[in-house]
Amino acid sequence: MASFNLTYSDDREILPQHAFPFEEKSAILGLERNGETIRKFSLDEFKNAYLVLFFFPMDFTVDSVEVLAFNEKLDQFSENHTQVVGVTQDSPYVTKQWTKKPAADGGFGKAVGFPILSDKDQHLAQLLGVATESGLPCRSVFIVDWKGNIRYMMASKSKLGRSVDEILRLARAYRHSDLTGEITPASWIPGGEVIPTDFSEKIKYYRNKFGKSAAEYPETEETSSIYVQKTPKVSKKSTKDVKPDEENPKRKEKTGAKGRKSGTKKKVPDAEDSTKSSKKVEKEQVKTPASQEIEN
């Protein structure tokens, strides 16, 4: 029997909007949705539709509760054109026995209605960055859209159970947004309000929801944009430096000829100074090049 090496190392990184690795592993042994048939699955089988793929470690904590919660919501996932696939590290023969074990004893008690893949070598878990050294995958969830892009991911080593209602809500929200282009607010549910995509309508939405009503804001060019420029406030300290000379005689005394010579203050020329400067310019213009040379 040929040995099988994992493709990725422990530092495997995957992020939302990355492509789901449908092509990376062509044959994965698993238990069919009827709870009886064990066969090889290809990840390509789950393409071209929305997909919720969740890992559960079968560590005898909350696994059966989560699996049965997905089973209870399976019709609602199907109405949203979303497939559900479970993944565990146990062999499909062990998983099949869990379907036979009564729920009162911690088992599934029935066929769960969706495939459960066996990732015994943790290859799929490593592809998605949720493998651990213990051999058990992280308790994680991936939502994949119909284009094959990962839209949501969550991973935890916690023994706390996940909210299947929240996973269903997210799957519905992603599909609704993809179909309509609308923005869904926090805690959105089907039929709930959406955030407008038009800029001015979006401003009205936030004003109505968190501030004054739109009727209290007159429609002007200034209020049509959320980025309204305001006149900057001048501090009291800065106003003292801009008082006219009439209001600050001491400052006027300091700005005499000595002050002007130092270049620290420039005095606006009066009418007499302007006349003198103009006569000087005229006198310079009358000079010939020869007279200029003599002067030089």
ABEGO torsion letter per residue (X at the ends): XBBBBBABBAABBBBBGBBBBAAABABBBBBBAAGABBBBBBAAAABGBBBBBBBBAGAGBAAAAAAAAAAAAAAAAAAAGBBBBBBBABBAAAAAAAAABBAAAGBAGBBAGBBBBBBAAGAAAAAAGABBAAGBBBBBBBBBBAAGBBABBBBBABABBBBAAAAAAAAAAAAAAAAAGBBBBBGBBBGBBBBBABAAAAAAAAAAAABBBAAABBBBAAAABABBBBBBBBBAAAAAAABBAAABAAAAAABBAAAAAAGABBBBBBAAAAAAAAAAAAAAAABBAAAAAAAX
